[in-house]
Amino acid sequence: MIVLGPGSLLTSVVPNLLIKGLPEAIADSRAQLLYILNVMTQPGQTDAFDASSHVEFIQPYLKGKGLDGVVVNTEHPPEPLLKKYRDDGAEFVGPTPALES
C-alpha cells in the first residue's frame, strides 16, 4: 500500500508528487493507493476545500493512477478546539457525498 498524507496538501503532499519519476512509479505500482486528508483546511492554501476538493486537486499529480481509498475524519472535533482553528481561518474537512459513494 502507498499512503499519501496526512499533511499540508500544497507544501507536503503535492511536492512529493513533483519528484521526477515518483508519480510514474506510483502509477506503475500494483499497490493500493490511499490518501489521508487533513482534518482541517489550511488558511491561504486550502480555503473552502471540502474532502472532494482535496481529492480532485491531487488527482492530476497521480498520472492516471486512481485512489483506492480516502481516509476522512467523520467526527467533528470538540467545539472549543474548532473555535480555535476557526479563529485562525481554518475549517473542518468532513466527508462529502461524492466520496461516500
N, C-alpha and C positions, 0 to 999 in steps of 0.2 A: 504494500500500500504506500502510495505517495501522499503525504499530508502537506497542504498549504495552509499557513496561518497557525494560530491566530497572530495577528499583528497588524500594524498600520497598512492599509491597502496600498497607498501610494508611496510609502517610504520603506516598507519591509517586504510585502508580498510581491508586488509587481517588479521592483528592482531585481529580485532574484530571477524572475522570468525574462529579464533582459540579458542575462548571461549567455554569451554565444554558445549555441548548441544545446542549452538546457531545455528550452521548450520542445525542441525536436526529440530529445531523448525521452522526455515525458510522453510525448505523442506516440513514440515508437514502443513504449513500455506496455507490457500486458498487465501491469499493476493497476489496482483500482486507484482512482484519484479522488481525494477527499479535501474539501475546503472548509476550514473552521472560521466562521465570521467573528468579528469583534462584537462585543455586547453593546457597545456604544459607538455612535458616529464620532468622527474627529473634526472639530471645528477647522474650517478652512480647507479641508481635504475631502471629506465625505458628507458635507452638509446635505440634509434632506435625502440621503441614501437609505432605502429600506433594504431588506435582505436580498430581494430580487435585483435591485440596482447593483449591489456588490457583485453578484454572480454575473450579471450582464457585462459589467465593466471588466472582469477578469477573463472572460471567455476569449476575446481576440488574442490574448497573450499565450493561449494554450495550443495554438497551431492545429486546431481541429480536434484535439482531444477533449471529449466531453467530461464533465464532472460526474462521478459515480455517486457522490453523496455530498451533502452540505450539512454542517452542524450549526444550528441556530439556537440560541438560548430562548426557551419558551416561558421562563418565569421572570416576571418583572422584578428588578432589584427593589429593595425597600424604598419607600418614598423619600426619606431623608437623604439617602445616597443618590437617588435620581435627581433630587433638587440640587445637590452639589454639582453633579455633572451638567445639568441644565444651566446652572449659573455660569458655567464655563463654556456654554454654547453647544454642548453635546446632547444627543437624543438616543433613546433606547432603540436598538435594532432587533426587532422581533420577527417572527416568521411571517411570511406572506402567502396568500392563497396559491399563487403560481408555484412557489417552492413546495408547498404541502402536497401538491398533486404530483 
